[in-house]
Amino acid sequence: MKWLQPSHFLKIESGKLIFWDYEKHQQFELSIEHLQRLIEFSKGTQPQKTPIDKEISEAEVLVNSEPHKKWAWDWLSHIFHYGTQHPLPPDSDASTEKSDEYAASYLEFCASIRHSMPEVEIIKGGKRIPLPDFDSEELENTSLWSSLSSRRTCRDFDGKPVPIKKIATLLYCAFAEVNTKTDLPDLSVYGYKRTSPSAGGLQSTEPYLWAINIEGLAPGIYHYLSQRHELEYIDELPKKSLGAYLCNQNWANEMAFAIVMTSRFDKMWWKYPHSRAYRPMLMEIGHFSQTLNLGITALGLKPWLTGYFHDRELGEALACSPEIEHPILVVGGGTGSGNSVDTATQKIIKKER
């Protein structure tokens, strides 16, 4: 008996039925006869001496025992987990000569894609607003350990305003261009550097400021221009509250601000066409999240973060082009008690007591 291995999906594209083995990164075009036979193998059946069974066997999509599902999440997460893994084993040749070959091929690759380099700076065209100069004094007077040990996720904010100078400092320390020089012009270093690591140095993360109660700045949605230390106006705040966009996490409405981080897929696709690049893209935003959380804490404010929101609607509010840019994470802050339990939940707990 043979069974169909579980790491696959079917896709209909341009009138063709495609079988995708995402664990081995193989794709096959199917006929209806192939599909019918694969359905039979999914229930377990004996291979026959037919051309179709021979093709299916040679494709190495059959297993010797019935698959048992151990994966606790849905199939989409299964596809992501296995589909973004490296399909090949390590190279056994780790010699200096091999390393030289790899270095030469990497430089050749960089040169081959230089002509299609995407725009480094993303400007949407709104009115530009200069920000106060970066003030490092408050950050320098707080040790790294102090920020690490005192950082707490807060859900109990009081709605009080935050000076724009603190916001400007926070945006600068997390997202502004950090001047660095390189003596490797042939490498074609792309773009610029920030204080947090970026996948491939591509700086695919774009920060948007959701200004709720900031002294010196009108409420609204703004895009931070990293190389200019300016905001560009996107739109006024929507009629729906921020909490509504964040799946009714309504304590967010009492924050002074939120920073929504999106990823520019087109930048990642340029250098990393394989889907594995989705992993470091998420990790990159995680790096920025930590920088923001520590920066908010060092500035004497309370941080909060979430990855739970209405994707499409939040992207529309930021004027994202959905094919190439998408919100990934939200980090907000303001003043408050620092309690990790929101006010509404605290009231319920007190009543039950």
Order of alpha helices (4+ residues) and beta strands (2+ residues): beta-beta-beta-beta-alpha-alpha-beta-alpha-alpha-beta-alpha-alpha-beta-alpha-beta-beta-beta-beta-alpha-beta-alpha-alpha-beta-alpha-beta-alpha
